[in-house]
Amino acid sequence: MSVHIAAKKGEIAKTVLLPGDPLRAKYIADHFLEEVKLVSQTRNIYYFTGKYKGKEISVGASGMGIPSIGIYSYELFTEFEVDTIIRIGTCGAYTTDLKLFDLLNVEFSASESTYAKFAWGIEGDLISHQGSAFGLINETAKSLDLEIKPTYIHTSDIFYRKEEGLPEIASKYNCSAVEMEAFALFANAQYLEKNAATILTVSDIIPTREQISADQREKALKTMIELALETALKF
């Protein structure tokens, strides 16, 4: 048993979908999976394993931020021998070239975080997706007639900040959007030689302050969830 996930050996599938919110994980399990079993609820972070179109898939929460997803993804990869993690989340767009509900497939994550350096000795402030998941997401989106945009994103440790305007690192790498987890997921996967990808739905346009309403959020995320599940069938 890992420190933070109480599932037994064999109760977590080889492919895991990882939203940030425990209740979003429960929503996916309740609405998309069959033969579902709750395998862990330590700290109210839920993990479920079930079947999607006959394939065993797990879904659980990463929590918010680099330290949290760093812990959960590492334990999934090492303690439960997970091969592939697909993070599914929301992001804020730095540019009006993106619109609400746009789907993004993260090609590279840029971050000021020291996580990769001090955890694994990975130098630099830019880390790519790992393994085959990124390409399979693009292929699956095409087969479903979905538009998805490969992009560089900024993974930030900071949600609230004094200074307005585009952070320096986002400008350096022409990042289209910001979220808080992908950099650590990619770093863990690079060190452990695993598959890792991140699909994001644009929920906010930072320059215009547009945002998806609470009522729209479920509909907006449904497309991303289905894309991730259909991709998971290919592993």
Secondary structure, 3 states (H helix, E strand, C coil): CCCCCCCCCCCCCCEEEECCCHHHHHHHHHHHCEEEEEEECHHHCCEEEEEECCEEEEEECCCCCHHHHHHHHHHHHHHCCCCEEEEEEEEEECCCCCCCCCEEEEEEEECCCCHHHHHHCCCCCEEECECCHHHHHHHHHHHCCCCEEEEEEEECCCCCCCCCCCCHHHHHCCCCEEECCHHHHHHHHHHHCCEEEEEEEEEEECCCCEECCHHHHHHHHHHHHHHHHHHHCCC
